[in-house]
Amino acid sequence: MKKWGISALFIGAIMLVTTHTAFALQPSNTRHEWYFQKQGNEVPPTTDHRYLQLMEKYDGLFLGDPKRKDIYLTFDNGYENGYTDDVLNTLKEKKVPAAFFVTGHFINTHPDLILRMAKEGHIVGNHTNHHPDMTQISAERMKEELESVKQKYSKITGKNDMQFLRPPRGVFSEQSIAVSKQLGYRHVFWSLAFVDWEVNRQRGWQYSYNNIMKQIHPGCILLLHTVSRDNAEALGKAIDDLRKRGYTFKSLDNLKVDNQTKKSPVQ
């Protein structure tokens, strides 16, 4: 009895240590909200050093090469407000690539726009099916959210190339980034954005134009929302004037996993 008792205690201790170690190795689900700190004068912004470490560890993106005057134009499409066609018309006229991060609702209601994006060479990225807080759902639910959007996109376009993800509201944790990477996605945040999504508080094209021109910087990943009338009306002039300042518009596909986060200034 004594031998069995000692053995049981020994085995139990091993199981406890093993379980505790496995738990400790799980990525943290601490909730974060993406942000950047403006530098001005075309100097790339900074962000929290912890976020930079996560970008490097999981191949996430928020900034291209800070020494090259490249711009990566991205749009978030939660729902349609009548301006996406205008945006696509401008991009086609100016020969500018972009990435559109779409929700399940957007795909359900406007498959024609999804098809047009794909046909005209733009990236269609995943913005989740129901726009949840990614830190408040299980790994299984996260998989369902992402897979649903991908399947709808593939059914419409015949493509299976969805690989970029933008988390709703920029909310993330190490766990959510790790799980999505296992599912084949790279997180894409941003280095330039402003309040443009309030459809009842649009301020005129000059507001959008001024925010873009004041905050622009080399390697910029620019976030705009297609629900904004201001953005749709300012986009053409912004593209023309940025090109005059020596900037080039590139696709996220051109932004490889180089050491952009290592080059980024860390606060």
C-alpha positions as CSV (number, residue, x, y, z in Angstrom):
1,M,0.0,0.0,0.0
2,K,2.9,2.3,0.9
3,K,4.6,1.7,-2.5
4,W,1.4,2.3,-4.4
5,G,0.8,5.5,-2.4
6,I,4.2,6.8,-3.1
7,S,3.9,5.9,-6.8
8,A,0.6,7.7,-7.1
9,L,1.9,10.8,-5.4
10,F,4.9,10.8,-7.8
11,I,2.8,10.4,-10.9
12,G,0.4,13.0,-9.7
13,A,3.3,15.5,-9.2
14,I,4.6,14.8,-12.7
15,M,1.1,15.4,-14.2
16,L,0.7,18.6,-12.2
17,V,4.1,20.0,-13.4
18,T,3.4,18.9,-17.0
19,T,0.0,20.5,-17.0
20,H,1.3,23.7,-15.4
21,T,4.1,23.9,-18.0
22,A,1.8,23.4,-20.9
23,F,-0.5,26.1,-19.6
24,A,2.4,28.5,-19.2
25,L,3.4,27.9,-22.8
26,Q,0.0,29.0,-24.2
27,P,0.1,32.4,-25.9
28,S,-1.4,35.2,-23.8
29,N,-5.0,36.2,-24.5
30,T,-4.4,39.7,-22.9
31,R,-6.6,42.1,-24.9
32,H,-4.8,44.9,-26.9
33,E,-6.0,47.7,-29.1
34,W,-3.7,48.6,-32.0
35,Y,-2.4,52.2,-32.0
36,F,0.4,54.2,-33.5
37,Q,2.1,57.4,-32.4
38,K,2.5,60.0,-35.0
39,Q,5.9,61.5,-35.7
40,G,5.1,64.1,-38.4
41,N,7.3,65.4,-41.2
42,E,6.9,62.1,-43.1
43,V,8.7,60.2,-40.3
44,P,7.2,56.7,-39.8
45,P,5.2,56.3,-36.6
46,T,6.0,54.2,-33.6
47,T,4.0,51.8,-31.6
48,D,4.3,49.8,-28.4
49,H,7.5,47.7,-28.4
50,R,5.4,44.7,-27.3
51,Y,3.4,45.0,-30.5
52,L,6.5,45.2,-32.6
53,Q,7.7,42.0,-31.0
54,L,4.4,40.3,-31.8
55,M,4.6,41.5,-35.4
56,E,8.1,40.1,-35.8
57,K,7.2,36.8,-34.1
58,Y,4.0,36.1,-36.1
59,D,4.9,37.8,-39.4
60,G,2.4,40.6,-38.9
61,L,2.4,43.9,-40.8
62,F,1.8,47.5,-40.0
63,L,4.6,49.2,-41.9
64,G,6.7,48.6,-44.9
65,D,10.3,49.6,-45.5
66,P,10.6,53.0,-43.7
67,K,13.3,54.0,-46.1
68,R,11.2,53.6,-49.3
69,K,8.4,55.9,-50.4
70,D,5.9,53.1,-50.9
71,I,2.3,53.2,-49.9
72,Y,0.0,50.2,-49.3
73,L,-3.6,51.3,-49.6
74,T,-6.1,49.3,-47.6
75,F,-9.8,49.6,-47.0
76,D,-12.1,48.1,-44.4
77,N,-15.5,47.0,-45.7
78,G,-17.9,46.2,-42.9
79,Y,-21.0,47.1,-44.9
80,E,-21.7,49.0,-48.1
81,N,-22.7,52.7,-48.1
82,G,-22.7,53.3,-51.8
83,Y,-19.1,54.5,-52.3
84,T,-17.1,51.3,-53.0
85,D,-17.9,51.5,-56.8
86,D,-16.5,55.1,-56.8
87,V,-13.4,54.0,-55.0
88,L,-12.9,51.1,-57.4
89,N,-13.4,53.4,-60.4
90,T,-10.7,55.8,-59.1
91,L,-8.3,52.9,-58.4
92,K,-8.9,51.6,-61.9
93,E,-8.4,55.0,-63.5
94,K,-5.2,55.7,-61.5
95,K,-3.9,52.1,-61.9
96,V,-3.5,51.7,-58.1
97,P,-3.7,48.3,-56.3
98,A,-5.4,48.0,-52.9
99,A,-6.5,45.5,-50.3
100,F,-10.2,45.3,-49.2
101,F,-10.8,43.7,-45.8
102,V,-14.4,42.4,-46.0
103,T,-16.9,41.0,-43.5
104,G,-19.4,38.2,-44.2
105,H,-22.2,40.8,-44.3
106,F,-20.4,42.7,-47.0
107,I,-19.9,39.6,-49.1
108,N,-23.5,38.4,-48.6
109,T,-25.0,41.8,-49.7
110,H,-22.6,42.7,-52.5
111,P,-21.0,39.7,-54.2
112,D,-20.7,41.8,-57.3
113,L,-18.3,44.1,-55.6
114,I,-16.2,41.2,-54.3
115,L,-16.0,39.8,-57.9
116,R,-15.0,43.2,-59.2
117,M,-12.2,43.6,-56.6
118,A,-10.8,40.2,-57.6
119,K,-11.1,40.7,-61.3
120,E,-9.4,44.1,-61.2
121,G,-6.4,42.7,-59.3
122,H,-7.1,43.8,-55.8
123,I,-6.5,41.8,-52.6
124,V,-9.6,40.7,-50.8
125,G,-8.7,40.2,-47.1
126,N,-10.6,38.7,-44.2
127,H,-12.3,41.0,-41.7
128,T,-14.3,38.1,-40.1
129,N,-17.8,37.0,-40.6
130,H,-19.6,38.8,-37.7
131,H,-17.0,41.4,-36.7
132,P,-16.4,40.0,-33.2
133,D,-13.8,40.9,-30.6
134,M,-11.2,38.3,-31.4
135,T,-10.0,38.1,-27.8
136,Q,-13.5,37.1,-26.6
137,I,-14.1,34.1,-28.7
138,S,-12.7,30.5,-28.7
139,A,-10.2,29.2,-31.2
140,E,-12.9,27.1,-32.8
141,R,-15.2,30.1,-33.2
142,M,-12.3,32.1,-34.6
143,K,-11.8,29.4,-37.2
144,E,-15.5,29.4,-38.1
145,E,-15.4,33.2,-38.4
146,L,-12.5,33.2,-40.8
147,E,-13.4,30.1,-42.8
148,S,-16.9,31.3,-43.5
149,V,-15.6,34.5,-45.1
150,K,-13.0,32.5,-47.1
151,Q,-15.5,30.0,-48.4
152,K,-17.9,32.8,-49.5
153,Y,-15.1,34.6,-51.3
154,S,-13.9,31.4,-53.0
155,K,-17.4,30.6,-54.1
156,I,-17.8,34.0,-55.8
157,T,-14.4,34.3,-57.3
158,G,-13.1,30.8,-57.7
159,K,-9.9,31.8,-55.9
160,N,-8.4,30.3,-52.8
161,D,-5.8,33.0,-52.1
162,M,-7.2,34.8,-49.0
163,Q,-4.2,35.2,-46.7
164,F,-4.4,38.6,-45.0
165,L,-6.5,39.4,-41.9
166,R,-7.5,42.6,-40.2
167,P,-9.0,42.1,-36.8
168,P,-12.2,44.0,-36.1
169,R,-11.6,47.4,-34.4
170,G,-7.9,46.5,-34.3
171,V,-8.4,44.4,-31.2
172,F,-6.0,41.5,-30.8
173,S,-4.0,39.3,-28.4
174,E,-1.0,37.1,-28.9
175,Q,-3.4,34.1,-28.8
176,S,-5.6,35.5,-31.5
177,I,-2.6,36.3,-33.7
178,A,-1.1,32.8,-33.1
179,V,-4.4,31.0,-33.9
180,S,-5.0,33.0,-37.1
181,K,-1.5,32.3,-38.3
182,Q,-2.0,28.6,-37.8
183,L,-5.0,29.0,-40.0
184,G,-2.9,30.6,-42.7
185,Y,-3.4,34.3,-42.1
186,R,-1.0,37.3,-41.6
187,H,-2.3,40.1,-39.5
188,V,-2.3,43.5,-41.2
189,F,-2.6,46.6,-39.0
190,W,-1.8,50.2,-40.1
191,S,0.5,53.2,-39.7
192,L,-2.0,55.9,-40.9
193,A,-5.6,56.2,-40.1
194,F,-8.1,58.8,-38.9
195,V,-11.8,59.0,-37.9
196,D,-13.5,58.5,-41.2
197,W,-16.1,55.8,-40.5
198,E,-18.8,58.0,-38.9
199,V,-21.2,58.3,-41.8
200,N,-23.4,61.0,-40.2
201,R,-20.3,63.2,-39.5
202,Q,-18.6,63.5,-42.9
203,R,-16.7,66.7,-43.1
204,G,-16.0,67.1,-46.8
205,W,-13.3,65.7,-49.1
206,Q,-10.7,68.2,-47.8
207,Y,-10.8,66.6,-44.3
208,S,-9.8,63.2,-45.7
209,Y,-7.3,64.7,-48.1
210,N,-5.6,66.8,-45.4
211,N,-5.3,63.8,-43.0
212,I,-3.7,61.7,-45.6
213,M,-1.2,64.3,-46.8
214,K,-0.3,65.4,-43.2
215,Q,0.3,61.8,-41.9
216,I,1.9,60.2,-45.0
217,H,5.3,58.6,-44.6
218,P,7.5,56.0,-46.3
219,G,6.3,52.4,-46.0
220,C,2.8,53.6,-45.1
221,I,0.0,51.1,-44.7
222,L,-3.0,53.4,-45.0
223,L,-6.3,52.4,-43.6
224,L,-9.5,54.0,-45.0
225,H,-13.2,53.0,-44.8
226,T,-15.3,52.7,-47.9
227,V,-18.4,53.9,-46.1
228,S,-16.9,57.4,-46.2
229,R,-18.0,59.9,-48.8
230,D,-15.1,62.1,-47.9
231,N,-12.6,59.3,-48.8
232,A,-14.3,58.5,-52.1
233,E,-14.2,62.2,-53.1
234,A,-10.6,62.8,-51.9
235,L,-9.0,59.6,-53.2
236,G,-8.1,60.7,-56.8
237,K,-6.5,64.0,-55.8
238,A,-4.6,62.3,-52.9
239,I,-3.2,59.7,-55.3
240,D,-2.1,62.3,-57.8
241,D,-0.5,64.6,-55.3
242,L,1.3,61.8,-53.4
243,R,2.8,60.6,-56.7
244,K,4.0,64.2,-57.2
245,R,5.8,63.9,-53.9
246,G,7.6,60.8,-55.1
247,Y,5.4,58.1,-53.6
248,T,4.6,54.8,-55.3
249,F,1.5,52.6,-54.6
250,K,2.2,48.9,-54.1
251,S,0.2,45.8,-53.2
252,L,0.5,44.0,-49.9
253,D,1.6,41.0,-52.0
254,N,4.8,43.0,-52.6
255,L,5.4,43.4,-48.9
256,K,7.4,40.4,-47.9
257,V,8.3,39.2,-44.5
258,D,11.5,41.3,-44.4
259,N,12.7,42.8,-41.3
260,Q,10.4,45.9,-41.4
261,T,9.6,45.6,-37.8
262,K,13.3,45.5,-36.9
263,K,13.8,48.6,-38.9
264,S,10.8,50.3,-37.3
265,P,11.5,52.8,-34.5
266,V,10.6,51.3,-31.1
267,Q,9.5,53.6,-28.3
